[in-house]
Each structure stands twice: as structure tokens, then as C-alpha cells.
Amino acid sequence: QVQLVESGGGLVQAGGSLRLSCAASGLTFSSFTMGWFRQAPGKEREFVAAITWSQTTIYADSVKGRFTISRDNAKNTVYLSMDNLKSEDTAVYYCAAKRKLRISYDYWGQGTQVTVSS
């Protein structure tokens, strides 16, 4: 049974930082692309960042230069470091896992709330 458990969300002032973690179990973590998505109230879920099994990273334009995705295969964990947070970053952040060569993500976490106060 695959589980993705996010943590690290919370309330932060604009300009501040947070680091989200996603602990994975029940899958061969090192073989999966891991991604972060977010969904703000009244909006559709959107892509934030992803990191492949080979450590290639990709970011949404809205977070480039402010967010950093990384992974620790020994701990089956993916991280999202968020700096210079803005009020528009307020959302529920979801971790997701995708097998190699797949277009869509196979597994999703329950999400963690990030609220940025201005």
C-alpha cells in the first residue's frame, strides 16, 4: 500500500520561508518522479515542481528562483523549500509520485496547508 504523507505546512508571513516534507512508503521511491502540486481556494490544482529519479528538476514559472525541490532516496523523502513566500502561495500543497515514462501521477498525499499572511 503506497502512502505519501506531507508535513511542514503552517502560517508564515510574506517574505518568510517554509520547508515541506513528503515521506513515501510502499513503493520503490528511487524509481519514481516526485512532484509537488498546490490548490488554492476556488482554483484548480496546479503544478509546482518535480524531481525525477535522476535528480532532474522542473519548476512552475511562478515559483522559479524561490522554491527548491530535493529528494533523499535513503529516507524515501522529497522536500520543497520555499523562500520569499507571497500571499499568492497560500494553498494546500500535495505531494505526488509518478512512475517512469508515465504522464500522469499515480499516487497522491492528503495535503498540507500553507498560509502566507501579508
N, C-alpha and C positions, 0 to 999 in steps of 0.2 A: 504494500500500500504506500503510494507516494504521498509525502507530506511536505509542504512548504510553509514555514512559519516565519512571518515577518516580526520584527521588533525595532524599537528605536524611535518611533514616531513621538510626536508631542507638540507642545506650544513653544514657539520661538519668535523673537522679534525680528522684524525686517532687518536684513544685513547679517543675521546670525547664521549659525551652522548646525547641522544635524547629520548623524550617520545612521542609516538604516541597515539592518542585517536581515538576511533570509537564510535560515537553516533548512537544508534539504535532507530528506531521508527516503529510503525505499527506491532509490534509483542510482544508476552509475553516474554520479554527479559530474565527473570529469569529462564525460562524453556529451553532455548537454550544453546547449547555448542557454544562458540565463538572462532574463530580461526584467526590467522594471517598467511598470506602467502606472498611470495615475488617472483618477477620475474626480473631477471637481463637481460640486453640487450643480445639477441641471445641465451638465455637459457629458459628452461621450468620453469613454475611456481612451486615453492617448498614450502612445509610446513615449518613453523617457530615455531609456538607454538599454544596451545589451552588450554582453561579452560572450564570445564563442569559446569553445573548448580549447582553441589555440590562442586565447587571450586577445583576439581582435575585438576592438570596441567600436561602438557606434552610438551617437547621441542625437536626440532631437535638437533642432536649431535653438529652441527656446532655453535649453539648459547647457549648451556648449560653453566651456570655459568656467562654469560654476559647479557642475556636478561631475563626479568621477565614479565610475563603476569598476569594481575589482572583485576578484574571487580568490578563495583559499580552498583548493581542492582537498587538502589534507583535513580540513574542517567541514567540508561539504557546505560551505557558506559563501554567499555572494553579498557584497556590500554596495551601498550607494552613499557616497559622501557628498553632502550638499552644502555649498558655501554661498555667501551673499544671497540668502534667501529673500524672495519677494512675496508680496501678498498673493500674487497670481500663482504661486507654487502650492498654495493651500489645496489639499486634495487627500483622498485616500490613495495610498501607494500600495501597489500589488507587485509581488514577485511572481515570475512565471518561468517555466522550463520547457525547452523545445529540443527534440531530437535532431541530430544532424540531418541536413537536407530538407527538413520539414519547413513549410511556410508558416503554418500556424503553431501556436504554443499548445503543448499537450497538458500541462499541469499549471494550476494557479493556487496562490495562497489566499488567505482570508483578508489580507489588507491591514495597513496600519495608518492611522490618521496623522497627517502633518498639517498644522495650522500656523500660519505666519501672520503675526499681527503687525499692522503698520503704525 
